[in-house]
Amino acid sequence: MFILVLVALMAIFANAYDLKFDGGHIIAHTEVLGDSKIDPLTKNINATLVKEDSIESLNGKVWIQTLDLTSTNEKRDVNMYELLNATIHPNISFEIKSVQKVQDSYTLNGILTLNGISKEVSSNVKIVEGSDSLSMDGGFSIELTDYGIEPPKMFFLKVRNKIDISYFLSFKKAN
């Protein structure tokens, strides 16, 4: 009996493999109401992902350093880092808890941690798997106030509370 259990466990681990981040980007879109759009992005992304035999088995964590988010306006970026409390909470992360097939795409369910606050988030994503690669193209929206962040105001201008996050992440099987 022990040998059967051992063989079953070895079969499970033999089918599991790590995925190494190979490229991509994350964009966080919002707007200054009545003025302009704000689209900070980063290509400096960290990830520890593991996949077994199916895409639904995918789990792990993706994170960025807050100071790696940049827009086309350096002065506004400094204000963004202050608003996001980047010195106190230097990372923003998403931990995948489950993956569900929904017609031709998937839903990633997980925990987003921003400003030291963790909340459940679902993301619609298209996942494409190759023989030694996997890519994810998706997005989701959050409200700043859900993470203890009050949208800034300047005179008659106010930053929208809603942030639309889109991402494209490419991975290779790690050897």
Disulfide bonds with the S-S distance in Angstrom:
none
